[in-house]
Each structure stands twice: as structure tokens, then as C-alpha cells.
Amino acid sequence: MIIQQNSYRPKVFMVWGGVLISSHGKTTLRFVEPGAKINSNYYINNILKSFLRRDVPRLF
């Protein structure tokens, strides 16, 4: 009997999710671009602004 084993590295990804849950739903997950350098500018422009623009009006 031959057992074949596949070894591979799982893909790595980073995701942001808020812990806010309201009666209107929960925050949307936001995936960080592969290889992105997470600094204050990236966070504000790609995570926070999207959260404020899309989730806040829907949840409140």
C-alpha cells in the first residue's frame, strides 16, 4: 500500500472584522491586500473609511 502525502503551504491572508453587532446586522469583513504594508495611512484609507462609509449607515 502506498500512501501519497501532499505537502503544501496554506495561503496566508489578513482580514479585519469589527466586533460590533447591532439589530441591523454585523460589520463586513475586509480583506487586506496580499503584501500590503499596514500603517496608519493604509488602515485609514482602506479599512476605516470603508467601515464608516458602508457599515455605519447600515448598522445605525
Biopython code that builds the backbone (N, CA, C, O; Angstrom):
import numpy as np
from Bio.PDB.StructureBuilder import StructureBuilder

atoms = [
    (1, "MET", "N", (0.845, -1.174, 0.000)),
    (1, "MET", "CA", (0.000, 0.000, 0.000)),
    (1, "MET", "C", (0.894, 1.241, 0.000)),
    (1, "MET", "O", (1.802, 1.363, 0.822)),
    (2, "ILE", "N", (0.633, 2.134, -0.907)),
    (2, "ILE", "CA", (1.398, 3.382, -0.996)),
    (2, "ILE", "C", (0.483, 4.522, -0.580)),
    (2, "ILE", "O", (-0.610, 4.701, -1.118)),
    (3, "ILE", "N", (0.955, 5.276, 0.380)),
    (3, "ILE", "CA", (0.205, 6.453, 0.832)),
    (3, "ILE", "C", (0.912, 7.677, 0.297)),
    (3, "ILE", "O", (2.092, 7.902, 0.570)),
    (4, "GLN", "N", (0.194, 8.450, -0.451)),
    (4, "GLN", "CA", (0.772, 9.658, -1.027)),
    (4, "GLN", "C", (0.378, 10.842, -0.161)),
    (4, "GLN", "O", (-0.792, 11.039, 0.167)),
    (5, "GLN", "N", (1.371, 11.612, 0.194)),
    (5, "GLN", "CA", (1.114, 12.774, 1.049)),
    (5, "GLN", "C", (1.446, 14.037, 0.277)),
    (5, "GLN", "O", (2.540, 14.184, -0.267)),
    (6, "ASN", "N", (0.504, 14.925, 0.241)),
    (6, "ASN", "CA", (0.733, 16.221, -0.393)),
    (6, "ASN", "C", (1.076, 17.227, 0.680)),
    (6, "ASN", "O", (0.315, 17.432, 1.626)),
    (7, "SER", "N", (2.202, 17.837, 0.531)),
    (7, "SER", "CA", (2.547, 18.890, 1.492)),
    (7, "SER", "C", (2.537, 20.216, 0.746)),
    (7, "SER", "O", (3.142, 20.352, -0.317)),
    (8, "TYR", "N", (1.873, 21.144, 1.292)),
    (8, "TYR", "CA", (1.783, 22.463, 0.688)),
    (8, "TYR", "C", (1.648, 23.482, 1.797)),
    (8, "TYR", "O", (1.272, 23.162, 2.925)),
    (9, "ARG", "N", (1.950, 24.670, 1.461)),
    (9, "ARG", "CA", (1.812, 25.763, 2.418)),
    (9, "ARG", "C", (0.453, 26.407, 2.209)),
    (9, "ARG", "O", (0.099, 26.761, 1.085)),
    (10, "PRO", "N", (-0.294, 26.557, 3.260)),
    (10, "PRO", "CA", (-1.594, 27.215, 3.104)),
    (10, "PRO", "C", (-1.406, 28.679, 2.721)),
    (10, "PRO", "O", (-0.430, 29.318, 3.111)),
    (11, "LYS", "N", (-2.339, 29.185, 1.965)),
    (11, "LYS", "CA", (-2.281, 30.604, 1.612)),
    (11, "LYS", "C", (-2.529, 31.428, 2.861)),
    (11, "LYS", "O", (-3.352, 31.077, 3.706)),
    (12, "VAL", "N", (-1.817, 32.506, 2.960)),
    (12, "VAL", "CA", (-1.928, 33.376, 4.124)),
    (12, "VAL", "C", (-2.719, 34.607, 3.716)),
    (12, "VAL", "O", (-2.511, 35.162, 2.637)),
    (13, "PHE", "N", (-3.613, 35.022, 4.572)),
    (13, "PHE", "CA", (-4.351, 36.244, 4.303)),
    (13, "PHE", "C", (-4.636, 36.944, 5.617)),
    (13, "PHE", "O", (-4.633, 36.332, 6.685)),
    (14, "MET", "N", (-4.882, 38.236, 5.510)),
    (14, "MET", "CA", (-5.196, 39.038, 6.681)),
    (14, "MET", "C", (-6.583, 39.630, 6.469)),
    (14, "MET", "O", (-6.930, 40.064, 5.371)),
    (15, "VAL", "N", (-7.354, 39.638, 7.526)),
    (15, "VAL", "CA", (-8.720, 40.137, 7.423)),
    (15, "VAL", "C", (-9.023, 41.004, 8.636)),
    (15, "VAL", "O", (-8.515, 40.758, 9.730)),
    (16, "TRP", "N", (-9.857, 42.021, 8.431)),
    (16, "TRP", "CA", (-10.296, 42.893, 9.518)),
    (16, "TRP", "C", (-11.780, 42.660, 9.705)),
    (16, "TRP", "O", (-12.545, 42.629, 8.741)),
    (17, "GLY", "N", (-12.175, 42.497, 10.943)),
    (17, "GLY", "CA", (-13.589, 42.348, 11.256)),
    (17, "GLY", "C", (-13.905, 43.106, 12.527)),
    (17, "GLY", "O", (-13.202, 42.969, 13.528)),
    (18, "GLY", "N", (-14.937, 43.886, 12.492)),
    (18, "GLY", "CA", (-15.344, 44.617, 13.680)),
    (18, "GLY", "C", (-16.113, 43.720, 14.634)),
    (18, "GLY", "O", (-16.681, 42.710, 14.218)),
    (19, "VAL", "N", (-16.133, 44.072, 15.877)),
    (19, "VAL", "CA", (-16.861, 43.283, 16.868)),
    (19, "VAL", "C", (-18.250, 43.856, 17.128)),
    (19, "VAL", "O", (-18.963, 43.389, 18.016)),
    (20, "LEU", "N", (-18.626, 44.847, 16.369)),
    (20, "LEU", "CA", (-19.920, 45.493, 16.536)),
    (20, "LEU", "C", (-21.020, 44.660, 15.891)),
    (20, "LEU", "O", (-20.955, 44.348, 14.702)),
    (21, "ILE", "N", (-22.005, 44.312, 16.661)),
    (21, "ILE", "CA", (-23.177, 43.613, 16.140)),
    (21, "ILE", "C", (-24.399, 44.393, 16.611)),
    (21, "ILE", "O", (-24.567, 44.631, 17.807)),
    (22, "SER", "N", (-25.242, 44.785, 15.677)),
    (22, "SER", "CA", (-26.451, 45.523, 16.039)),
    (22, "SER", "C", (-27.666, 44.740, 15.563)),
    (22, "SER", "O", (-27.531, 43.668, 14.973)),
    (23, "SER", "N", (-28.827, 45.269, 15.815)),
    (23, "SER", "CA", (-30.050, 44.599, 15.369)),
    (23, "SER", "C", (-30.175, 44.620, 13.844)),
    (23, "SER", "O", (-31.010, 43.913, 13.279)),
    (24, "HIS", "N", (-29.347, 45.427, 13.182)),
    (24, "HIS", "CA", (-29.382, 45.531, 11.721)),
    (24, "HIS", "C", (-28.334, 44.655, 11.051)),
    (24, "HIS", "O", (-28.255, 44.622, 9.823)),
    (25, "GLY", "N", (-27.536, 43.954, 11.825)),
    (25, "GLY", "CA", (-26.522, 43.082, 11.233)),
    (25, "GLY", "C", (-25.186, 43.215, 11.936)),
    (25, "GLY", "O", (-25.113, 43.654, 13.084)),
    (26, "LYS", "N", (-24.138, 42.834, 11.242)),
    (26, "LYS", "CA", (-22.788, 42.917, 11.788)),
    (26, "LYS", "C", (-21.869, 43.562, 10.765)),
    (26, "LYS", "O", (-22.249, 43.748, 9.609)),
    (27, "THR", "N", (-20.678, 43.896, 11.184)),
    (27, "THR", "CA", (-19.742, 44.547, 10.277)),
    (27, "THR", "C", (-19.312, 43.581, 9.179)),
    (27, "THR", "O", (-19.332, 42.363, 9.358)),
    (28, "THR", "N", (-18.929, 44.140, 8.059)),
    (28, "THR", "CA", (-18.455, 43.370, 6.926)),
    (28, "THR", "C", (-16.972, 43.071, 7.107)),
    (28, "THR", "O", (-16.217, 43.921, 7.578)),
    (29, "LEU", "N", (-16.559, 41.872, 6.736)),
    (29, "LEU", "CA", (-15.134, 41.548, 6.780)),
    (29, "LEU", "C", (-14.420, 42.291, 5.667)),
    (29, "LEU", "O", (-14.940, 42.428, 4.559)),
    (30, "ARG", "N", (-13.247, 42.761, 5.966)),
    (30, "ARG", "CA", (-12.436, 43.460, 4.977)),
    (30, "ARG", "C", (-11.094, 42.756, 4.865)),
    (30, "ARG", "O", (-10.363, 42.626, 5.846)),
    (31, "PHE", "N", (-10.782, 42.308, 3.667)),
    (31, "PHE", "CA", (-9.545, 41.579, 3.434)),
    (31, "PHE", "C", (-8.442, 42.550, 3.047)),
    (31, "PHE", "O", (-8.644, 43.459, 2.241)),
    (32, "VAL", "N", (-7.287, 42.343, 3.631)),
    (32, "VAL", "CA", (-6.124, 43.183, 3.359)),
    (32, "VAL", "C", (-5.414, 42.618, 2.139)),
    (32, "VAL", "O", (-5.255, 41.404, 2.010)),
    (33, "GLU", "N", (-4.989, 43.499, 1.247)),
    (33, "GLU", "CA", (-4.310, 43.084, 0.029)),
    (33, "GLU", "C", (-3.031, 42.330, 0.375)),
    (33, "GLU", "O", (-2.306, 42.736, 1.282)),
    (34, "PRO", "N", (-2.742, 41.238, -0.332)),
    (34, "PRO", "CA", (-1.507, 40.493, -0.067)),
    (34, "PRO", "C", (-0.281, 41.388, -0.243)),
    (34, "PRO", "O", (-0.175, 42.119, -1.227)),
    (35, "GLY", "N", (0.618, 41.327, 0.691)),
    (35, "GLY", "CA", (1.847, 42.105, 0.627)),
    (35, "GLY", "C", (1.703, 43.553, 1.047)),
    (35, "GLY", "O", (2.671, 44.311, 0.988)),
    (36, "ALA", "N", (0.520, 43.951, 1.467)),
    (36, "ALA", "CA", (0.307, 45.346, 1.858)),
    (36, "ALA", "C", (1.030, 45.649, 3.162)),
    (36, "ALA", "O", (1.057, 44.832, 4.082)),
    (37, "LYS", "N", (1.607, 46.825, 3.222)),
    (37, "LYS", "CA", (2.236, 47.284, 4.451)),
    (37, "LYS", "C", (1.155, 47.996, 5.258)),
    (37, "LYS", "O", (0.612, 49.011, 4.821)),
    (38, "ILE", "N", (0.848, 47.465, 6.425)),
    (38, "ILE", "CA", (-0.217, 48.031, 7.246)),
    (38, "ILE", "C", (0.363, 49.137, 8.108)),
    (38, "ILE", "O", (1.103, 48.887, 9.059)),
    (39, "ASN", "N", (0.017, 50.346, 7.760)),
    (39, "ASN", "CA", (0.396, 51.503, 8.567)),
    (39, "ASN", "C", (-0.856, 52.354, 8.738)),
    (39, "ASN", "O", (-1.940, 51.972, 8.296)),
    (40, "SER", "N", (-0.704, 53.489, 9.370)),
    (40, "SER", "CA", (-1.886, 54.317, 9.641)),
    (40, "SER", "C", (-2.578, 54.765, 8.357)),
    (40, "SER", "O", (-3.807, 54.805, 8.307)),
    (41, "ASN", "N", (-1.817, 55.100, 7.322)),
    (41, "ASN", "CA", (-2.434, 55.534, 6.063)),
    (41, "ASN", "C", (-3.245, 54.412, 5.425)),
    (41, "ASN", "O", (-4.370, 54.636, 4.979)),
    (42, "TYR", "N", (-2.687, 53.219, 5.381)),
    (42, "TYR", "CA", (-3.412, 52.085, 4.800)),
    (42, "TYR", "C", (-4.676, 51.814, 5.604)),
    (42, "TYR", "O", (-5.752, 51.633, 5.034)),
    (43, "TYR", "N", (-4.549, 51.785, 6.920)),
    (43, "TYR", "CA", (-5.696, 51.483, 7.775)),
    (43, "TYR", "C", (-6.812, 52.511, 7.576)),
    (43, "TYR", "O", (-7.976, 52.143, 7.419)),
    (44, "ILE", "N", (-6.460, 53.785, 7.584)),
    (44, "ILE", "CA", (-7.464, 54.842, 7.426)),
    (44, "ILE", "C", (-8.122, 54.765, 6.057)),
    (44, "ILE", "O", (-9.349, 54.802, 5.958)),
    (45, "ASN", "N", (-7.320, 54.659, 4.999)),
    (45, "ASN", "CA", (-7.851, 54.718, 3.638)),
    (45, "ASN", "C", (-8.566, 53.447, 3.189)),
    (45, "ASN", "O", (-9.522, 53.526, 2.418)),
    (46, "ASN", "N", (-8.130, 52.292, 3.645)),
    (46, "ASN", "CA", (-8.679, 51.041, 3.130)),
    (46, "ASN", "C", (-9.593, 50.299, 4.096)),
    (46, "ASN", "O", (-10.407, 49.481, 3.666)),
    (47, "ILE", "N", (-9.476, 50.563, 5.367)),
    (47, "ILE", "CA", (-10.298, 49.852, 6.347)),
    (47, "ILE", "C", (-11.305, 50.806, 6.991)),
    (47, "ILE", "O", (-12.515, 50.602, 6.888)),
    (48, "LEU", "N", (-10.809, 51.829, 7.643)),
    (48, "LEU", "CA", (-11.666, 52.718, 8.426)),
    (48, "LEU", "C", (-12.668, 53.487, 7.564)),
    (48, "LEU", "O", (-13.851, 53.537, 7.898)),
    (49, "LYS", "N", (-12.214, 54.083, 6.466)),
    (49, "LYS", "CA", (-13.137, 54.846, 5.613)),
    (49, "LYS", "C", (-14.218, 53.949, 5.026)),
    (49, "LYS", "O", (-15.378, 54.348, 4.923)),
    (50, "SER", "N", (-13.836, 52.749, 4.646)),
    (50, "SER", "CA", (-14.814, 51.802, 4.116)),
    (50, "SER", "C", (-15.833, 51.423, 5.184)),
    (50, "SER", "O", (-17.029, 51.337, 4.904)),
    (51, "PHE", "N", (-15.365, 51.200, 6.394)),
    (51, "PHE", "CA", (-16.264, 50.881, 7.506)),
    (51, "PHE", "C", (-17.228, 52.034, 7.764)),
    (51, "PHE", "O", (-18.431, 51.815, 7.906)),
    (52, "LEU", "N", (-16.714, 53.246, 7.824)),
    (52, "LEU", "CA", (-17.562, 54.407, 8.103)),
    (52, "LEU", "C", (-18.549, 54.677, 6.973)),
    (52, "LEU", "O", (-19.686, 55.076, 7.224)),
    (53, "ARG", "N", (-18.127, 54.464, 5.743)),
    (53, "ARG", "CA", (-18.965, 54.749, 4.580)),
    (53, "ARG", "C", (-20.038, 53.672, 4.365)),
    (53, "ARG", "O", (-21.164, 53.996, 3.988)),
    (54, "ARG", "N", (-19.703, 52.400, 4.599)),
    (54, "ARG", "CA", (-20.639, 51.321, 4.269)),
    (54, "ARG", "C", (-21.361, 50.729, 5.468)),
    (54, "ARG", "O", (-22.569, 50.500, 5.412)),
    (55, "ASP", "N", (-20.640, 50.481, 6.547)),
    (55, "ASP", "CA", (-21.251, 49.764, 7.669)),
    (55, "ASP", "C", (-21.996, 50.666, 8.641)),
    (55, "ASP", "O", (-23.085, 50.311, 9.092)),
    (56, "VAL", "N", (-21.444, 51.807, 8.967)),
    (56, "VAL", "CA", (-22.073, 52.667, 9.977)),
    (56, "VAL", "C", (-23.483, 53.078, 9.568)),
    (56, "VAL", "O", (-24.397, 52.945, 10.382)),
    (57, "PRO", "N", (-23.713, 53.574, 8.339)),
    (57, "PRO", "CA", (-25.090, 53.943, 7.977)),
    (57, "PRO", "C", (-26.058, 52.750, 8.014)),
    (57, "PRO", "O", (-27.232, 52.911, 8.348)),
    (58, "ARG", "N", (-25.570, 51.580, 7.675)),
    (58, "ARG", "CA", (-26.417, 50.389, 7.652)),
    (58, "ARG", "C", (-26.716, 49.881, 9.058)),
    (58, "ARG", "O", (-27.803, 49.358, 9.305)),
    (59, "LEU", "N", (-25.777, 50.024, 9.976)),
    (59, "LEU", "CA", (-25.932, 49.458, 11.312)),
    (59, "LEU", "C", (-26.599, 50.394, 12.309)),
    (59, "LEU", "O", (-27.066, 49.952, 13.358)),
    (60, "PHE", "N", (-26.648, 51.689, 11.989)),
    (60, "PHE", "CA", (-27.214, 52.627, 12.967)),
    (60, "PHE", "C", (-28.378, 53.366, 12.390)),
    (60, "PHE", "O", (-28.980, 54.198, 13.069)),
]
sb = StructureBuilder()
sb.init_structure("model")
sb.init_model(0)
sb.init_chain("A")
sb.init_seg("    ")
for serial, (resi, resn, name, xyz) in enumerate(atoms, 1):
    if name == "N":
        sb.init_residue(resn, " ", resi, " ")
    sb.init_atom(name, np.array(xyz, "f"), 0.0, 1.0, " ", f" {name:<3s}", serial, name[0])
structure = sb.get_structure()
